[in-house]
Amino acid sequence: MNPFKQLHQGPDVLVLPNAWDAGSARIIEVAGAKAIATSSAAVAWANGYPDGEATPFDLVVATVKEIARVVALPITADVEAGYGDDPTAHVAKVVDAGAQGINIEDGTGSPELLAAKIGKIKTRFGDAVWINARTDVYLHNLAQGEAAYDETVKRARLYREAGADSIFIPMAVEDALIGRFVKAIDAPLNVLAWSGLPPLKRLKELGVRRLSAGSGIAKTLMNQTYVLTQEFLAEGRSEPLTGALAIPGGLNGNMRKG
């Protein structure tokens, strides 16, 4: 069985603190994560690109390959909207690099187009690739109120029928709304860490199966880099940069050769 698939079948919510390179993935592994997920935005920013399929796909593949080099965990790769109408060749590359799952999204595009992409991926890879289908009705404010709920459920069912293994609904944060989605969608539900989201214990009670950090960790660290750099440029103080690390074994001690 696909090892990433197994992680969706246990009693606990699968918590994914998304990585952006091999080093971040290694620290996430040391911290106790059960799998590594990449974030397209975080990978893009780490390499100086904006999010939105601006990162060259060879760089996306290289990132997955380097992560696979340093971790002993299942990996799922964010391929955004698939980089084209037929994403199977791109998915094959991240699978060859070491991924057992992908995240693929509709964005502001046609749900029928994403369903067709999912169908092509499932036909080629079967259960070897876990497909997490992200629908962005709430993220991009494509509808409001009950219409947003109805459209999200419609898309989720369409993607499930096409072969998606789980459904990702970012920006759905209200307790009652999440509970409705769990009941309406016959697939493991993935939610995104966001202000107002219930705590992990409550998400488990509601039936959520997966929680992603998305770009949150990378965004926080990028912002902290900006703040520390400004302070260092202004004052040149060493103390903020020399505190004790919480990482057991330190940074260098946890990195891997080869």
C-alpha positions as CSV (number, residue, x, y, z in Angstrom):
1,M,0.0,0.0,0.0
2,N,1.1,3.5,-0.7
3,P,2.7,4.7,2.6
4,F,1.1,8.1,2.3
5,K,-2.3,6.5,1.9
6,Q,-1.9,4.7,5.1
7,L,-1.4,7.9,7.0
8,H,-5.0,8.9,6.1
9,Q,-6.4,5.7,7.7
10,G,-5.4,6.1,11.3
11,P,-7.4,7.5,14.1
12,D,-5.6,10.8,14.2
13,V,-5.6,13.9,12.0
14,L,-2.6,13.9,9.6
15,V,-0.8,17.2,10.4
16,L,1.5,18.5,7.7
17,P,3.9,21.3,8.5
18,N,4.7,22.1,4.9
19,A,8.4,22.3,3.8
20,W,10.1,24.3,1.1
21,D,13.5,22.7,0.8
22,A,15.6,19.8,2.0
23,G,16.8,21.6,5.2
24,S,13.3,22.6,6.3
25,A,12.0,19.1,5.5
26,R,14.7,17.6,7.7
27,I,13.9,19.8,10.6
28,I,10.2,19.1,10.2
29,E,11.1,15.4,10.3
30,V,13.2,15.9,13.5
31,A,10.3,17.7,15.1
32,G,8.1,14.6,14.7
33,A,6.1,15.0,11.6
34,K,4.7,11.8,10.0
35,A,5.0,13.0,6.4
36,I,6.5,15.9,4.4
37,A,4.3,18.1,2.2
38,T,5.7,20.9,0.1
39,S,4.0,24.2,-0.3
40,S,4.1,25.8,-3.8
41,A,4.2,29.3,-2.4
42,A,7.0,28.4,0.1
43,V,9.1,26.7,-2.6
44,A,8.5,29.7,-4.9
45,W,9.5,32.3,-2.3
46,A,12.6,30.3,-1.2
47,N,13.8,30.5,-4.7
48,G,12.9,34.1,-5.4
49,Y,9.7,33.4,-7.5
50,P,6.1,34.5,-6.9
51,D,3.5,31.8,-6.3
52,G,1.3,30.8,-9.2
53,E,3.3,28.3,-11.4
54,A,6.1,30.9,-11.8
55,T,8.6,28.4,-10.4
56,P,10.2,26.3,-13.2
57,F,8.9,22.8,-12.9
58,D,12.4,21.3,-13.0
59,L,13.1,23.3,-9.8
60,V,9.9,21.8,-8.2
61,V,11.1,18.4,-9.1
62,A,14.6,19.1,-7.8
63,T,13.2,20.2,-4.5
64,V,11.2,17.0,-4.1
65,K,14.3,15.0,-5.0
66,E,16.5,16.8,-2.4
67,I,13.8,16.3,0.2
68,A,13.7,12.6,-0.6
69,R,17.4,12.5,-0.1
70,V,17.3,13.7,3.5
71,V,14.1,12.3,5.0
72,A,12.7,8.8,5.6
73,L,9.1,10.0,5.5
74,P,6.3,9.8,2.8
75,I,6.3,13.0,0.6
76,T,3.5,14.8,-1.1
77,A,4.3,17.5,-3.7
78,D,2.3,20.6,-4.4
79,V,2.0,20.8,-8.2
80,E,-0.4,23.8,-8.1
81,A,-2.8,23.4,-11.1
82,G,-0.6,20.8,-12.8
83,Y,1.4,23.1,-15.1
84,G,-0.9,22.4,-18.1
85,D,-4.1,20.7,-19.2
86,D,-2.4,17.2,-19.0
87,P,-0.3,17.1,-15.9
88,T,0.6,13.4,-16.1
89,A,4.1,14.0,-17.3
90,H,4.7,16.5,-14.5
91,V,3.3,14.1,-11.9
92,A,5.5,11.3,-13.2
93,K,8.6,13.6,-12.6
94,V,7.7,14.3,-9.0
95,V,6.9,10.6,-8.4
96,D,10.3,9.6,-9.9
97,A,11.8,12.2,-7.5
98,G,10.3,10.5,-4.5
99,A,6.7,11.7,-4.0
100,Q,3.8,9.4,-3.1
101,G,1.2,12.1,-3.2
102,I,0.3,15.4,-4.9
103,N,-1.8,18.4,-4.2
104,I,-3.5,19.8,-7.3
105,E,-5.9,22.8,-7.4
106,D,-8.6,24.4,-9.4
107,G,-7.8,28.0,-8.5
108,T,-10.0,30.3,-10.6
109,G,-10.2,27.8,-13.5
110,S,-12.9,25.4,-14.6
111,P,-13.8,22.6,-12.2
112,E,-14.4,20.4,-15.2
113,L,-10.8,21.0,-16.3
114,L,-9.4,20.0,-12.9
115,A,-11.7,16.9,-12.9
116,A,-10.2,15.9,-16.3
117,K,-6.7,16.3,-15.0
118,I,-7.5,14.2,-11.9
119,G,-8.9,11.5,-14.2
120,K,-5.8,11.4,-16.3
121,I,-3.6,11.2,-13.2
122,K,-5.6,8.4,-11.6
123,T,-5.8,6.4,-14.9
124,R,-2.0,6.5,-15.2
125,F,-0.9,6.1,-11.6
126,G,-3.8,4.4,-9.8
127,D,-3.2,4.1,-6.0
128,A,0.5,4.8,-6.4
129,V,-0.2,8.5,-6.1
130,W,-2.5,10.0,-3.5
131,I,-4.4,12.9,-5.1
132,N,-5.4,15.7,-2.8
133,A,-7.7,18.0,-4.8
134,R,-7.9,21.6,-3.6
135,T,-11.0,23.6,-4.4
136,D,-10.6,27.4,-4.1
137,V,-14.1,28.7,-3.9
138,Y,-13.5,30.2,-0.4
139,L,-9.8,31.1,-1.0
140,H,-10.6,33.1,-4.1
141,N,-14.1,34.3,-3.0
142,L,-15.8,32.8,-6.0
143,A,-19.1,32.6,-4.3
144,Q,-20.5,33.7,-0.9
145,G,-22.7,32.3,1.8
146,E,-24.7,29.2,1.0
147,A,-23.8,29.5,-2.6
148,A,-20.1,29.0,-1.7
149,Y,-21.0,25.9,0.3
150,D,-23.0,24.4,-2.5
151,E,-20.4,25.1,-5.1
152,T,-17.6,23.7,-2.9
153,V,-19.6,20.5,-2.3
154,K,-20.4,20.2,-6.0
155,R,-16.7,20.5,-7.0
156,A,-15.6,18.2,-4.2
157,R,-18.0,15.5,-5.5
158,L,-16.9,16.0,-9.1
159,Y,-13.2,15.7,-8.1
160,R,-14.0,12.6,-6.0
161,E,-15.8,10.9,-8.9
162,A,-12.8,11.7,-11.1
163,G,-10.5,9.9,-8.8
164,A,-9.4,12.3,-6.1
165,D,-8.5,10.6,-2.8
166,S,-9.0,13.6,-0.5
167,I,-10.5,17.1,-0.7
168,F,-8.7,20.2,0.4
169,I,-10.8,23.3,1.2
170,P,-8.7,26.2,2.3
171,M,-10.3,29.2,4.1
172,A,-13.1,27.1,5.5
173,V,-12.6,27.8,9.2
174,E,-16.0,27.9,11.0
175,D,-16.7,24.9,13.2
176,A,-20.2,24.4,11.8
177,L,-19.1,24.8,8.2
178,I,-16.4,22.3,8.5
179,G,-18.8,19.8,10.1
180,R,-21.2,20.2,7.2
181,F,-18.4,19.5,4.7
182,V,-17.3,16.4,6.5
183,K,-20.8,15.0,6.3
184,A,-21.4,16.1,2.7
185,I,-18.2,14.9,1.1
186,D,-17.3,11.2,0.9
187,A,-13.6,11.7,1.1
188,P,-11.0,12.6,3.8
189,L,-11.2,16.4,4.4
190,N,-8.1,18.6,4.4
191,V,-8.2,22.1,6.0
192,L,-5.7,24.8,6.1
193,A,-4.2,26.5,9.2
194,W,-5.8,29.9,9.3
195,S,-7.0,32.5,11.8
196,G,-10.2,31.2,13.4
197,L,-9.7,27.5,12.6
198,P,-10.7,25.3,15.5
199,P,-7.8,23.6,17.4
200,L,-6.6,20.1,16.4
201,K,-8.7,18.3,19.1
202,R,-11.9,19.9,17.8
203,L,-11.0,19.2,14.1
204,K,-10.6,15.5,15.0
205,E,-14.0,15.6,16.7
206,L,-15.5,17.1,13.6
207,G,-14.0,14.4,11.4
208,V,-11.3,16.3,9.6
209,R,-8.6,13.9,8.4
210,R,-5.8,16.3,7.4
211,L,-4.5,19.7,8.5
212,S,-1.9,21.6,6.4
213,A,0.3,24.6,7.4
214,G,0.4,25.6,3.8
215,S,2.8,28.5,3.4
216,G,2.3,29.6,7.0
217,I,5.6,28.4,8.5
218,A,7.6,29.7,5.6
219,K,5.8,33.1,5.6
220,T,6.4,33.5,9.3
221,L,10.1,32.7,8.9
222,M,10.5,35.0,5.9
223,N,8.9,37.8,7.9
224,Q,11.1,37.1,10.9
225,T,14.1,37.3,8.5
226,Y,13.0,40.7,7.5
227,V,12.6,41.9,11.1
228,L,15.9,40.5,12.3
229,T,17.7,41.9,9.3
230,Q,16.2,45.4,9.9
231,E,17.2,45.2,13.6
232,F,20.7,44.0,12.7
233,L,21.2,46.7,10.1
234,A,20.0,49.4,12.5
235,E,21.8,48.3,15.7
236,G,24.3,45.6,14.8
237,R,23.4,43.7,18.0
238,S,24.5,40.0,18.1
239,E,22.2,38.8,21.0
240,P,19.1,38.3,18.8
241,L,21.1,36.0,16.5
242,T,22.9,33.9,19.1
243,G,20.2,32.4,21.2
244,A,20.2,28.7,22.1
245,L,18.5,26.4,19.6
246,A,15.5,24.3,20.6
247,I,16.5,21.7,17.9
248,P,17.9,18.5,19.6
249,G,21.4,18.0,18.1
250,G,21.4,21.5,16.6
251,L,21.2,22.4,12.9
252,N,24.4,21.0,11.5
253,G,24.1,17.8,13.5
254,N,20.7,17.0,11.9
255,M,21.7,17.5,8.3
256,R,22.7,14.6,6.0
257,K,25.5,14.0,3.5
258,G,25.1,12.3,0.2
